[in-house]
């Protein structure tokens, strides 16, 4: 989504909503692809990541890790719901634009507000997953200490997106979480050692 929305798409800077809707219509396929990958595919893979992290830590009865995982699952659901709402809302808005531009403009604000509220405007749920899982990892001394320290930073950025007057928190959360996800992926690929010190794959 960073690549598609940041480099390949250039929304009109005009405050005229009709110009923005027209541009969305012209770039419908590319925007749909961005929403599918950024929300639906990400949400599905996020479910895998949440379960893999919990299994890797091997803390079956940890209330803190279980709570973190619940936030991760909720986040995945919210992301997938945002993607479906975005696709349906966009198609409905474009279909309405030719018949009633005024209603299409109202719908533009409505579905954008809903999608943004559920899937990225506030990253509290995702931030809590990363934050709580990282605290648990540090306390129980599971996986890399550096990974969990980075997770504390990432999770804090996510929680601070509640402060809407500081929009930079969203960018800090998104960019730092990319690094965290890469590090997490590498850590999940490494073998886990049992109590005897033997590697378990």
C-alpha positions in Angstrom: 0.0 0.0 0.0 2.9 2.3 0.7 4.2 1.7 -2.9 0.8 1.9 -4.6 -0.6 4.9 -2.8 2.7 6.7 -2.3 4.3 6.2 -5.7 1.8 4.9 -8.3 -1.3 6.9 -7.3 -1.5 10.7 -7.0 -4.9 11.9 -5.8 -5.9 15.4 -6.8 -4.9 18.0 -4.3 -8.1 19.9 -5.0 -10.7 20.1 -2.3 -13.3 19.3 -5.0 -14.7 15.9 -4.1 -16.0 15.3 -7.6 -12.4 15.5 -8.9 -11.3 12.8 -6.4 -14.2 10.5 -7.3 -13.4 10.9 -11.0 -9.8 10.0 -10.3 -10.9 7.0 -8.3 -13.0 5.9 -11.2 -10.0 6.2 -13.6 -7.7 4.2 -11.2 -10.4 1.8 -10.0 -8.4 -1.4 -10.7 -5.2 -0.2 -9.1 -7.0 1.1 -6.0 -9.0 -2.1 -5.8 -5.7 -4.1 -5.9 -4.2 -1.9 -3.2 -7.2 -2.5 -1.0 -7.2 -6.3 -1.6 -3.5 -6.6 -0.8 -3.4 -4.0 1.9 -6.5 -5.1 3.8 -7.7 -8.6 2.8 -4.4 -10.4 2.2 -2.7 -8.6 5.1 -5.6 -9.5 7.4 -5.4 -13.2 6.4 -1.6 -13.3 6.8 -1.9 -11.4 10.1 -4.0 -14.3 11.5 -1.1 -16.7 10.7 1.4 -14.3 12.3 -0.6 -14.0 15.5 -0.9 -17.8 15.9 2.7 -18.4 14.9 4.0 -15.8 17.5 2.0 -17.4 20.3 3.2 -20.9 19.3 6.8 -19.7 19.1 6.7 -18.3 22.6 5.3 -21.6 24.0 3.4 -20.0 26.8 0.1 -21.9 26.8 -1.3 -20.5 30.0 0.0 -16.9 29.8 -3.0 -14.6 30.2 -0.9 -11.6 28.9 0.0 -13.4 25.7 -3.5 -14.7 25.3 -4.9 -11.2 25.6 -2.3 -9.9 23.1 -3.3 -12.6 20.6 -7.0 -11.7 21.0 -6.1 -8.1 20.1 -4.2 -9.5 17.1 -7.2 -11.5 15.9 -9.5 -8.6 16.4 -7.1 -6.4 14.3 -7.1 -9.0 11.5 -10.9 -9.0 11.5 -11.0 -5.2 11.4 -8.5 -5.1 8.5 -10.5 -7.6 6.5 -13.8 -5.8 7.2 -12.2 -2.5 6.2 -11.1 -4.0 2.9 -14.5 -5.4 2.0 -16.2 -2.1 3.0 -13.7 -0.2 0.9 -14.3 -2.3 -2.2 -18.1 -2.2 -1.8 -18.2 1.5 -0.9 -16.0 2.5 -3.8 -18.1 0.5 -6.3 -21.4 1.9 -4.9 -20.0 5.4 -5.0 -18.8 5.2 -8.6 -22.2 3.7 -9.7 -24.0 6.5 -7.9 -21.8 9.3 -9.3 -23.3 9.3 -12.8 -26.9 9.4 -11.5 -26.5 11.7 -8.4 -23.2 13.4 -7.9 -24.3 15.0 -4.6 -25.2 11.6 -3.1 -22.0 10.1 -4.3 -20.0 12.9 -2.6 -21.9 12.2 0.7 -21.1 8.6 0.3 -17.4 9.4 -0.3 -17.2 11.0 3.1 -19.2 8.3 4.8 -17.4 5.2 3.6 -14.0 6.9 3.9 -14.7 7.7 7.5 -15.9 4.2 8.3 -13.0 2.5 6.5 -10.4 4.9 8.0 -11.9 4.4 11.5 -11.8 0.6 11.3 -8.6 0.1 9.3 -5.9 2.6 9.9 -7.1 5.9 11.2 -6.4 4.7 14.8 -4.0 1.8 15.2 -4.9 1.1 18.9 -5.8 -2.6 18.4 -2.7 -3.5 16.4 -0.5 -1.4 18.7 -1.8 -3.3 21.7 -1.1 -6.7 20.1 2.5 -5.8 19.4 2.9 -4.0 22.8 1.5 -6.7 25.0 3.2 -9.5 23.1 6.5 -7.7 23.4 6.1 -7.1 27.2 5.3 -10.8 27.6 8.3 -11.8 25.6 10.6 -9.6 27.7 9.1 -10.8 31.0 9.2 -14.5 30.1 12.6 -14.1 28.2 11.2 -15.6 25.0 12.7 -14.9 21.6 15.0 -12.0 20.9 15.2 -9.2 23.5 16.0 -6.7 20.7 12.8 -7.7 18.8 10.7 -7.1 21.9 12.3 -3.8 22.6 11.5 -2.7 19.1 8.0 -4.1 19.6 7.6 -1.8 22.6 8.4 1.2 20.4 6.1 0.0 17.6 3.2 -0.8 20.0 3.6 2.6 21.7 3.4 4.4 18.4 0.2 2.4 17.6 -1.4 3.4 20.9 -0.4 7.0 20.4 -2.4 7.2 17.1 -5.3 7.9 19.5 -3.9 11.4 19.5 -5.4 12.5 16.2 -3.7 15.9 16.3 -0.4 14.1 15.7 -0.9 12.3 12.3 2.8 11.5 12.1 2.2 8.7 14.7 0.4 6.7 11.9 3.5 6.9 9.7 5.8 6.0 12.5 3.7 3.0 13.5 3.5 1.8 9.9 7.1 2.2 9.0 8.5 0.8 12.3 6.1 -2.1 12.1 7.5 -3.1 8.7 10.9 -3.6 10.3 9.3 -5.4 13.2 7.4 -7.8 10.9 10.6 -8.6 9.0 12.5 -9.3 12.2 9.6 -11.3 13.5 9.5 -13.4 10.3 13.2 -14.2 10.6 12.8 -15.1 14.2 9.8 -17.4 13.5 12.0 -19.3 10.9 14.7 -20.0 13.5 14.4 -23.3 15.4 13.0 -23.2 19.0 15.1 -24.9 21.7 13.5 -27.1 24.3 14.5 -27.3 28.0 17.4 -29.6 27.2 18.8 -27.1 24.7 17.9 -29.2 21.6 16.5 -27.4 18.6 12.9 -28.0 17.7 11.7 -27.1 14.2 
